[in-house]
Amino acid sequence: MTPFSPATALAVEADGLVKVFGEQRAVDGVHLAVPRGSVYGVLGPNGAGKTTTIRMLATLLRPDAGSGRIFGHDVVTEPTAVRSLIGVTGQYASVDEDLTAAENLFIFSRLHGLSRIDARRRAAELLEEFDLTEAANKPLRNFSGGMRRRLDLAASLIATPPLLFLDEPTTGLDPRTRAQVWETIRRLVRAGTTVLLTTQYLDEADQLADRIAVIDRGKVIADGTADELKASIGGSSLHLALADRGQLTEARRIVSDFLGVAAQITPEAGRLTAPLPDAGITTDLLIRLRERSIEIEEITVHKPSLDEVFLTITGHQAEDDTNKPDLIPA
């Protein structure tokens, strides 16, 4: 495997990447900086340029302009070095339909240079990790979509590369298997692997990603941690349900005075809503209301969700990209 310097702080650097198909600029000057040992999420609506960006960084497409580096190695001038440092898992399974799960993993292991003994051992380890041991010797034609996806992920982890590109890794998986994949990703990162992840599930990015880039129409339009992105569209809001709806007006006055903002009343629900600049003052506000004999039936502090951030920033839903080319190199 090609060595990389421990001093290289970034696993992935993209500077002004451009890719044009005909008259369409699929990627239009993308900049990314992915720290080593982190999970970096890439979100975007259909046709945003997520997959095309990854394909360029993985040496599967040549950029028309800009540059990309993997642990300091240029993706255009040093493709062999880059490929020795990465693993790539596309949205669609790359396994051989005519082989069993065990045979697929054995062959992939041998292709990675493992001996026959080590290849069998690694295949068994991965089958157990992805809960496929009982199906190890069954033909793939009998596998469900989720089982095929887990096998494809297992194949990408044979060599445990320093950088792993995952394109929508949990699409089509049931909630339990999704959780298993999430834990596998966390374990890999704890062991030092860097993960660049595209996903159609915003909760997945929220759960896994240390930083998130939002791509739309081929450009990065937002970048930051999930909390930073949420804060960018506004802070938390306080929701209070009163036991006595007749106290709504008085409660509104107290809350507005205390927070210094205008609280809003929803009479039919017996609720108050107000922007909350600092969640730490909620306890003091509740004490103030109790001193005025106002009984609170329910209280919630609502932070903006990543879905709300996405819709606010892009104006689109995050949807599954259809008809995307596979990411697995031939």
KOLLUM-155184 format. One record per residue (C-alpha): residue number from 1; residue in three letters; x, y, z. Coordinates in nm, 3 decimals, always signed. Layout:
REM residues N
+-----+-----+---------+---------+---------+
:   n : res :      xx :      yy :      zz :
+-----+-----+---------+---------+---------+
: NUM : ALA :       X :       Y :       Z :
...
+-----+-----+---------+---------+---------+
REM end
This chain:
REM residues 330
+-----+-----+---------+---------+---------+
:   n : res :      xx :      yy :      zz :
+-----+-----+---------+---------+---------+
:   1 : MET :  +0.000 :  +0.000 :  +0.000 :
:   2 : THR :  +0.122 :  +0.349 :  -0.084 :
:   3 : PRO :  +0.240 :  +0.527 :  +0.230 :
:   4 : PHE :  +0.098 :  +0.860 :  +0.334 :
:   5 : SER :  +0.254 :  +1.111 :  +0.569 :
:   6 : PRO :  +0.114 :  +1.130 :  +0.923 :
:   7 : ALA :  +0.157 :  +1.505 :  +0.885 :
:   8 : THR :  -0.111 :  +1.511 :  +0.614 :
:   9 : ALA :  -0.403 :  +1.659 :  +0.805 :
:  10 : LEU :  -0.656 :  +1.614 :  +0.526 :
:  11 : ALA :  -0.762 :  +1.283 :  +0.380 :
:  12 : VAL :  -0.946 :  +1.448 :  +0.091 :
:  13 : GLU :  -0.891 :  +1.786 :  -0.073 :
:  14 : ALA :  -1.102 :  +1.908 :  -0.364 :
:  15 : ASP :  -1.020 :  +2.249 :  -0.512 :
:  16 : GLY :  -1.259 :  +2.380 :  -0.774 :
:  17 : LEU :  -1.351 :  +2.041 :  -0.923 :
:  18 : VAL :  -1.546 :  +2.069 :  -1.248 :
:  19 : LYS :  -1.708 :  +1.802 :  -1.463 :
:  20 : VAL :  -1.906 :  +1.879 :  -1.777 :
:  21 : PHE :  -2.130 :  +1.637 :  -1.968 :
:  22 : GLY :  -2.228 :  +1.797 :  -2.296 :
:  23 : GLU :  -2.382 :  +2.131 :  -2.202 :
:  24 : GLN :  -2.441 :  +2.032 :  -1.839 :
:  25 : ARG :  -2.194 :  +2.130 :  -1.567 :
:  26 : ALA :  -2.261 :  +1.835 :  -1.336 :
:  27 : VAL :  -1.995 :  +1.959 :  -1.093 :
:  28 : ASP :  -1.924 :  +2.330 :  -1.096 :
:  29 : GLY :  -1.623 :  +2.423 :  -0.881 :
:  30 : VAL :  -1.661 :  +2.197 :  -0.577 :
:  31 : HIS :  -1.432 :  +2.258 :  -0.280 :
:  32 : LEU :  -1.403 :  +1.997 :  -0.001 :
:  33 : ALA :  -1.164 :  +1.948 :  +0.289 :
:  34 : VAL :  -1.207 :  +1.618 :  +0.475 :
:  35 : PRO :  -1.001 :  +1.575 :  +0.794 :
:  36 : ARG :  -0.838 :  +1.238 :  +0.854 :
:  37 : GLY :  -1.017 :  +1.001 :  +1.089 :
:  38 : SER :  -1.359 :  +1.160 :  +1.043 :
:  39 : VAL :  -1.693 :  +1.092 :  +0.876 :
:  40 : TYR :  -1.773 :  +1.356 :  +0.615 :
:  41 : GLY :  -2.128 :  +1.361 :  +0.483 :
:  42 : VAL :  -2.225 :  +1.485 :  +0.137 :
:  43 : LEU :  -2.592 :  +1.573 :  +0.091 :
:  44 : GLY :  -2.778 :  +1.702 :  -0.209 :
:  45 : PRO :  -3.098 :  +1.662 :  -0.413 :
:  46 : ASN :  -3.125 :  +1.460 :  -0.733 :
:  47 : GLY :  -2.866 :  +1.562 :  -0.990 :
:  48 : ALA :  -2.675 :  +1.777 :  -0.744 :
:  49 : GLY :  -2.335 :  +1.634 :  -0.841 :
:  50 : LYS :  -2.261 :  +1.422 :  -0.533 :
:  51 : THR :  -2.180 :  +1.098 :  -0.710 :
:  52 : THR :  -1.990 :  +1.267 :  -0.992 :
:  53 : THR :  -1.771 :  +1.440 :  -0.733 :
:  54 : ILE :  -1.693 :  +1.110 :  -0.561 :
:  55 : ARG :  -1.618 :  +0.940 :  -0.892 :
:  56 : MET :  -1.359 :  +1.208 :  -0.970 :
:  57 : LEU :  -1.200 :  +1.177 :  -0.626 :
:  58 : ALA :  -1.193 :  +0.798 :  -0.662 :
:  59 : THR :  -1.013 :  +0.826 :  -1.001 :
:  60 : LEU :  -1.314 :  +0.686 :  -1.188 :
:  61 : LEU :  -1.372 :  +1.010 :  -1.379 :
:  62 : ARG :  -1.116 :  +1.265 :  -1.492 :
:  63 : PRO :  -1.194 :  +1.622 :  -1.380 :
:  64 : ASP :  -1.234 :  +1.882 :  -1.653 :
:  65 : ALA :  -1.090 :  +2.148 :  -1.421 :
:  66 : GLY :  -0.973 :  +2.185 :  -1.063 :
:  67 : SER :  -0.780 :  +1.932 :  -0.861 :
:  68 : GLY :  -0.832 :  +1.655 :  -0.609 :
:  69 : ARG :  -0.588 :  +1.497 :  -0.364 :
:  70 : ILE :  -0.614 :  +1.190 :  -0.146 :
:  71 : PHE :  -0.369 :  +1.201 :  +0.145 :
:  72 : GLY :  -0.168 :  +1.445 :  -0.066 :
:  73 : HIS :  -0.170 :  +1.231 :  -0.383 :
:  74 : ASP :  -0.317 :  +1.392 :  -0.695 :
:  75 : VAL :  -0.611 :  +1.198 :  -0.839 :
:  76 : VAL :  -0.507 :  +1.271 :  -1.198 :
:  77 : THR :  -0.128 :  +1.238 :  -1.191 :
:  78 : GLU :  -0.105 :  +0.968 :  -0.921 :
:  79 : PRO :  -0.413 :  +0.744 :  -0.975 :
:  80 : THR :  -0.234 :  +0.421 :  -0.877 :
:  81 : ALA :  -0.124 :  +0.569 :  -0.546 :
:  82 : VAL :  -0.476 :  +0.699 :  -0.480 :
:  83 : ARG :  -0.640 :  +0.364 :  -0.559 :
:  84 : SER :  -0.411 :  +0.186 :  -0.314 :
:  85 : LEU :  -0.542 :  +0.410 :  -0.034 :
:  86 : ILE :  -0.916 :  +0.393 :  -0.094 :
:  87 : GLY :  -1.212 :  +0.160 :  -0.087 :
:  88 : VAL :  -1.526 :  +0.241 :  -0.286 :
:  89 : THR :  -1.876 :  +0.108 :  -0.237 :
:  90 : GLY :  -2.142 :  +0.211 :  -0.486 :
:  91 : GLN :  -2.516 :  +0.211 :  -0.441 :
:  92 : TYR :  -2.558 :  -0.110 :  -0.635 :
:  93 : ALA :  -2.411 :  -0.447 :  -0.548 :
:  94 : SER :  -2.088 :  -0.551 :  -0.723 :
:  95 : VAL :  -2.101 :  -0.914 :  -0.616 :
:  96 : ASP :  -2.111 :  -1.211 :  -0.856 :
:  97 : GLU :  -2.459 :  -1.358 :  -0.886 :
:  98 : ASP :  -2.328 :  -1.704 :  -0.972 :
:  99 : LEU :  -2.129 :  -1.742 :  -0.648 :
: 100 : THR :  -2.222 :  -1.783 :  -0.284 :
: 101 : ALA :  -2.153 :  -1.512 :  -0.026 :
: 102 : ALA :  -1.851 :  -1.702 :  +0.108 :
: 103 : GLU :  -1.712 :  -1.754 :  -0.242 :
: 104 : ASN :  -1.753 :  -1.386 :  -0.329 :
: 105 : LEU :  -1.566 :  -1.271 :  -0.020 :
: 106 : PHE :  -1.297 :  -1.536 :  -0.067 :
: 107 : ILE :  -1.231 :  -1.420 :  -0.424 :
: 108 : PHE :  -1.229 :  -1.052 :  -0.326 :
: 109 : SER :  -0.984 :  -1.136 :  -0.046 :
: 110 : ARG :  -0.755 :  -1.321 :  -0.285 :
: 111 : LEU :  -0.768 :  -1.025 :  -0.526 :
: 112 : HIS :  -0.649 :  -0.807 :  -0.236 :
: 113 : GLY :  -0.344 :  -1.031 :  -0.204 :
: 114 : LEU :  -0.444 :  -1.246 :  +0.095 :
: 115 : SER :  -0.329 :  -1.606 :  +0.110 :
: 116 : ARG :  -0.589 :  -1.880 :  +0.076 :
: 117 : ILE :  -0.592 :  -1.937 :  +0.454 :
: 118 : ASP :  -0.614 :  -1.566 :  +0.534 :
: 119 : ALA :  -0.880 :  -1.516 :  +0.267 :
: 120 : ARG :  -1.103 :  -1.782 :  +0.422 :
: 121 : ARG :  -1.048 :  -1.633 :  +0.770 :
: 122 : ARG :  -1.128 :  -1.278 :  +0.653 :
: 123 : ALA :  -1.439 :  -1.396 :  +0.466 :
: 124 : ALA :  -1.565 :  -1.573 :  +0.780 :
: 125 : GLU :  -1.502 :  -1.261 :  +0.992 :
: 126 : LEU :  -1.697 :  -1.038 :  +0.755 :
: 127 : LEU :  -1.983 :  -1.284 :  +0.718 :
: 128 : GLU :  -2.022 :  -1.287 :  +1.095 :
: 129 : GLU :  -1.993 :  -0.909 :  +1.128 :
: 130 : PHE :  -2.268 :  -0.851 :  +0.873 :
: 131 : ASP :  -2.493 :  -1.128 :  +1.004 :
: 132 : LEU :  -2.456 :  -1.344 :  +0.692 :
: 133 : THR :  -2.301 :  -1.658 :  +0.840 :
: 134 : GLU :  -2.617 :  -1.868 :  +0.805 :
: 135 : ALA :  -2.646 :  -1.764 :  +0.440 :
: 136 : ALA :  -2.275 :  -1.804 :  +0.362 :
: 137 : ASN :  -2.321 :  -2.100 :  +0.127 :
: 138 : LYS :  -2.648 :  -1.999 :  -0.034 :
: 139 : PRO :  -2.658 :  -1.876 :  -0.395 :
: 140 : LEU :  -2.702 :  -1.502 :  -0.425 :
: 141 : ARG :  -3.020 :  -1.544 :  -0.631 :
: 142 : ASN :  -3.190 :  -1.631 :  -0.300 :
: 143 : PHE :  -3.063 :  -1.318 :  -0.123 :
: 144 : SER :  -3.286 :  -1.022 :  -0.042 :
: 145 : GLY :  -3.182 :  -0.673 :  -0.149 :
: 146 : GLY :  -3.067 :  -0.596 :  +0.204 :
: 147 : MET :  -2.853 :  -0.911 :  +0.220 :
: 148 : ARG :  -2.687 :  -0.823 :  -0.111 :
: 149 : ARG :  -2.617 :  -0.472 :  +0.017 :
: 150 : ARG :  -2.454 :  -0.607 :  +0.334 :
: 151 : LEU :  -2.240 :  -0.844 :  +0.128 :
: 152 : ASP :  -2.130 :  -0.557 :  -0.097 :
: 153 : LEU :  -2.031 :  -0.353 :  +0.208 :
: 154 : ALA :  -1.843 :  -0.649 :  +0.351 :
: 155 : ALA :  -1.645 :  -0.685 :  +0.029 :
: 156 : SER :  -1.538 :  -0.320 :  +0.044 :
: 157 : LEU :  -1.397 :  -0.369 :  +0.394 :
: 158 : ILE :  -1.167 :  -0.662 :  +0.322 :
: 159 : ALA :  -0.853 :  -0.449 :  +0.318 :
: 160 : THR :  -0.973 :  -0.181 :  +0.567 :
: 161 : PRO :  -0.842 :  +0.109 :  +0.355 :
: 162 : PRO :  -0.737 :  +0.443 :  +0.508 :
: 163 : LEU :  -1.019 :  +0.613 :  +0.313 :
: 164 : LEU :  -1.358 :  +0.464 :  +0.235 :
: 165 : PHE :  -1.606 :  +0.619 :  -0.009 :
: 166 : LEU :  -1.960 :  +0.506 :  +0.073 :
: 167 : ASP :  -2.234 :  +0.601 :  -0.171 :
: 168 : GLU :  -2.568 :  +0.568 :  +0.008 :
: 169 : PRO :  -2.453 :  +0.261 :  +0.202 :
: 170 : THR :  -2.782 :  +0.182 :  +0.377 :
: 171 : THR :  -3.028 :  +0.230 :  +0.091 :
: 172 : GLY :  -3.280 :  -0.052 :  +0.101 :
: 173 : LEU :  -3.176 :  -0.184 :  +0.442 :
: 174 : ASP :  -3.415 :  -0.246 :  +0.729 :
: 175 : PRO :  -3.372 :  -0.034 :  +1.046 :
: 176 : ARG :  -3.184 :  -0.305 :  +1.238 :
: 177 : THR :  -2.934 :  -0.361 :  +0.957 :
: 178 : ARG :  -2.895 :  +0.015 :  +0.910 :
: 179 : ALA :  -2.800 :  +0.040 :  +1.277 :
: 180 : GLN :  -2.547 :  -0.242 :  +1.231 :
: 181 : VAL :  -2.390 :  -0.062 :  +0.936 :
: 182 : TRP :  -2.376 :  +0.262 :  +1.135 :
: 183 : GLU :  -2.191 :  +0.086 :  +1.415 :
: 184 : THR :  -1.950 :  -0.070 :  +1.164 :
: 185 : ILE :  -1.876 :  +0.276 :  +1.023 :
: 186 : ARG :  -1.817 :  +0.414 :  +1.373 :
: 187 : ARG :  -1.584 :  +0.124 :  +1.452 :
: 188 : LEU :  -1.384 :  +0.185 :  +1.135 :
: 189 : VAL :  -1.344 :  +0.553 :  +1.217 :
: 190 : ARG :  -1.236 :  +0.471 :  +1.573 :
: 191 : ALA :  -0.968 :  +0.250 :  +1.419 :
: 192 : GLY :  -0.845 :  +0.538 :  +1.202 :
: 193 : THR :  -1.035 :  +0.502 :  +0.874 :
: 194 : THR :  -1.174 :  +0.818 :  +0.712 :
: 195 : VAL :  -1.521 :  +0.789 :  +0.558 :
: 196 : LEU :  -1.673 :  +1.009 :  +0.289 :
: 197 : LEU :  -2.042 :  +0.932 :  +0.287 :
: 198 : THR :  -2.327 :  +1.027 :  +0.054 :
: 199 : THR :  -2.673 :  +0.949 :  +0.182 :
: 200 : GLN :  -3.039 :  +1.012 :  +0.108 :
: 201 : TYR :  -3.117 :  +0.979 :  +0.479 :
: 202 : LEU :  -3.064 :  +1.309 :  +0.659 :
: 203 : ASP :  -3.086 :  +1.138 :  +0.997 :
: 204 : GLU :  -2.795 :  +0.919 :  +0.886 :
: 205 : ALA :  -2.579 :  +1.224 :  +0.822 :
: 206 : ASP :  -2.696 :  +1.371 :  +1.152 :
: 207 : GLN :  -2.599 :  +1.053 :  +1.338 :
: 208 : LEU :  -2.267 :  +0.980 :  +1.167 :
: 209 : ALA :  -2.110 :  +1.283 :  +1.005 :
: 210 : ASP :  -1.858 :  +1.504 :  +1.184 :
: 211 : ARG :  -1.902 :  +1.759 :  +0.905 :
: 212 : ILE :  -2.154 :  +1.789 :  +0.624 :
: 213 : ALA :  -2.134 :  +1.949 :  +0.280 :
: 214 : VAL :  -2.459 :  +2.037 :  +0.105 :
: 215 : ILE :  -2.423 :  +2.026 :  -0.274 :
: 216 : ASP :  -2.680 :  +2.172 :  -0.511 :
: 217 : ARG :  -2.651 :  +2.226 :  -0.887 :
: 218 : GLY :  -2.289 :  +2.119 :  -0.879 :
: 219 : LYS :  -2.178 :  +2.363 :  -0.607 :
: 220 : VAL :  -2.115 :  +2.334 :  -0.234 :
: 221 : ILE :  -2.366 :  +2.577 :  -0.088 :
: 222 : ALA :  -2.314 :  +2.498 :  +0.281 :
: 223 : ASP :  -2.053 :  +2.325 :  +0.493 :
: 224 : GLY :  -2.024 :  +2.267 :  +0.865 :
: 225 : THR :  -2.117 :  +2.042 :  +1.153 :
: 226 : ALA :  -2.481 :  +1.941 :  +1.188 :
: 227 : ASP :  -2.519 :  +2.183 :  +1.479 :
: 228 : GLU :  -2.361 :  +2.467 :  +1.281 :
: 229 : LEU :  -2.592 :  +2.406 :  +0.988 :
: 230 : LYS :  -2.896 :  +2.397 :  +1.216 :
: 231 : ALA :  -2.788 :  +2.716 :  +1.390 :
: 232 : SER :  -2.750 :  +2.886 :  +1.052 :
: 233 : ILE :  -3.129 :  +2.884 :  +0.999 :
: 234 : GLY :  -3.219 :  +2.989 :  +1.352 :
: 235 : GLY :  -3.195 :  +2.876 :  +1.711 :
: 236 : SER :  -3.418 :  +2.656 :  +1.925 :
: 237 : SER :  -3.780 :  +2.724 :  +2.002 :
: 238 : LEU :  -3.968 :  +2.674 :  +2.329 :
: 239 : HIS :  -4.310 :  +2.509 :  +2.330 :
: 240 : LEU :  -4.529 :  +2.523 :  +2.642 :
: 241 : ALA :  -4.869 :  +2.356 :  +2.696 :
: 242 : LEU :  -5.069 :  +2.504 :  +2.984 :
: 243 : ALA :  -5.303 :  +2.312 :  +3.212 :
: 244 : ASP :  -5.537 :  +2.615 :  +3.223 :
: 245 : ARG :  -5.589 :  +2.778 :  +2.885 :
: 246 : GLY :  -5.736 :  +3.078 :  +3.059 :
: 247 : GLN :  -5.382 :  +3.169 :  +3.168 :
: 248 : LEU :  -5.242 :  +3.186 :  +2.815 :
: 249 : THR :  -5.241 :  +3.566 :  +2.795 :
: 250 : GLU :  -5.066 :  +3.611 :  +3.128 :
: 251 : ALA :  -4.818 :  +3.334 :  +3.051 :
: 252 : ARG :  -4.744 :  +3.496 :  +2.716 :
: 253 : ARG :  -4.664 :  +3.826 :  +2.885 :
: 254 : ILE :  -4.431 :  +3.657 :  +3.137 :
: 255 : VAL :  -4.250 :  +3.452 :  +2.872 :
: 256 : SER :  -4.212 :  +3.750 :  +2.638 :
: 257 : ASP :  -4.076 :  +3.973 :  +2.915 :
: 258 : PHE :  -3.839 :  +3.703 :  +3.042 :
: 259 : LEU :  -3.699 :  +3.607 :  +2.702 :
: 260 : GLY :  -3.712 :  +3.952 :  +2.549 :
: 261 : VAL :  -3.894 :  +3.817 :  +2.243 :
: 262 : ALA :  -4.256 :  +3.792 :  +2.140 :
: 263 : ALA :  -4.420 :  +3.461 :  +2.234 :
: 264 : GLN :  -4.699 :  +3.332 :  +2.011 :
: 265 : ILE :  -5.027 :  +3.178 :  +2.130 :
: 266 : THR :  -5.205 :  +2.880 :  +1.975 :
: 267 : PRO :  -5.539 :  +2.906 :  +2.162 :
: 268 : GLU :  -5.699 :  +2.586 :  +2.030 :
: 269 : ALA :  -5.402 :  +2.381 :  +2.154 :
: 270 : GLY :  -5.347 :  +2.580 :  +2.472 :
: 271 : ARG :  -4.985 :  +2.636 :  +2.373 :
: 272 : LEU :  -4.721 :  +2.905 :  +2.371 :
: 273 : THR :  -4.428 :  +2.913 :  +2.131 :
: 274 : ALA :  -4.126 :  +3.143 :  +2.151 :
: 275 : PRO :  -3.773 :  +3.159 :  +2.011 :
: 276 : LEU :  -3.525 :  +3.037 :  +2.274 :
: 277 : PRO :  -3.185 :  +3.207 :  +2.251 :
: 278 : ASP :  -3.035 :  +2.996 :  +2.531 :
: 279 : ALA :  -3.177 :  +2.661 :  +2.643 :
: 280 : GLY :  -2.994 :  +2.703 :  +2.975 :
: 281 : ILE :  -3.244 :  +2.964 :  +3.093 :
: 282 : THR :  -3.546 :  +2.734 :  +3.059 :
: 283 : THR :  -3.534 :  +2.630 :  +3.426 :
: 284 : ASP :  -3.535 :  +2.993 :  +3.545 :
: 285 : LEU :  -3.836 :  +3.065 :  +3.322 :
: 286 : LEU :  -4.028 :  +2.769 :  +3.464 :
: 287 : ILE :  -3.957 :  +2.892 :  +3.816 :
: 288 : ARG :  -4.090 :  +3.235 :  +3.719 :
: 289 : LEU :  -4.410 :  +3.080 :  +3.583 :
: 290 : ARG :  -4.456 :  +2.866 :  +3.893 :
: 291 : GLU :  -4.420 :  +3.174 :  +4.113 :
: 292 : ARG :  -4.718 :  +3.319 :  +3.924 :
: 293 : SER :  -4.915 :  +2.994 :  +3.982 :
: 294 : ILE :  -4.912 :  +2.902 :  +3.614 :
: 295 : GLU :  -4.912 :  +2.524 :  +3.577 :
: 296 : ILE :  -4.721 :  +2.379 :  +3.282 :
: 297 : GLU :  -4.863 :  +2.056 :  +3.141 :
: 298 : GLU :  -4.590 :  +1.995 :  +2.884 :
: 299 : ILE :  -4.264 :  +2.158 :  +2.777 :
: 300 : THR :  -4.043 :  +2.087 :  +2.477 :
: 301 : VAL :  -3.738 :  +2.257 :  +2.333 :
: 302 : HIS :  -3.725 :  +2.208 :  +1.957 :
: 303 : LYS :  -3.404 :  +2.244 :  +1.759 :
: 304 : PRO :  -3.416 :  +2.278 :  +1.380 :
: 305 : SER :  -3.383 :  +1.938 :  +1.215 :
: 306 : LEU :  -3.136 :  +1.864 :  +0.938 :
: 307 : ASP :  -3.439 :  +1.818 :  +0.712 :
: 308 : GLU :  -3.542 :  +2.178 :  +0.784 :
: 309 : VAL :  -3.186 :  +2.294 :  +0.717 :
: 310 : PHE :  -3.180 :  +2.108 :  +0.387 :
: 311 : LEU :  -3.511 :  +2.248 :  +0.269 :
: 312 : THR :  -3.419 :  +2.602 :  +0.375 :
: 313 : ILE :  -3.080 :  +2.595 :  +0.204 :
: 314 : THR :  -3.168 :  +2.414 :  -0.120 :
: 315 : GLY :  -3.542 :  +2.451 :  -0.157 :
: 316 : HIS :  -3.552 :  +2.079 :  -0.243 :
: 317 : GLN :  -3.614 :  +1.752 :  -0.065 :
: 318 : ALA :  -3.315 :  +1.519 :  -0.029 :
: 319 : GLU :  -3.419 :  +1.235 :  -0.256 :
: 320 : ASP :  -3.259 :  +0.918 :  -0.378 :
: 321 : ASP :  -3.061 :  +0.971 :  -0.698 :
: 322 : THR :  -3.189 :  +0.725 :  -0.955 :
: 323 : ASN :  -3.002 :  +0.576 :  -1.248 :
: 324 : LYS :  -2.666 :  +0.666 :  -1.099 :
: 325 : PRO :  -2.356 :  +0.494 :  -1.240 :
: 326 : ASP :  -2.198 :  +0.237 :  -1.014 :
: 327 : LEU :  -1.893 :  +0.345 :  -0.820 :
: 328 : ILE :  -1.710 :  +0.015 :  -0.824 :
: 329 : PRO :  -1.399 :  +0.030 :  -1.045 :
: 330 : ALA :  -1.383 :  -0.229 :  -1.320 :
+-----+-----+---------+---------+---------+
REM end
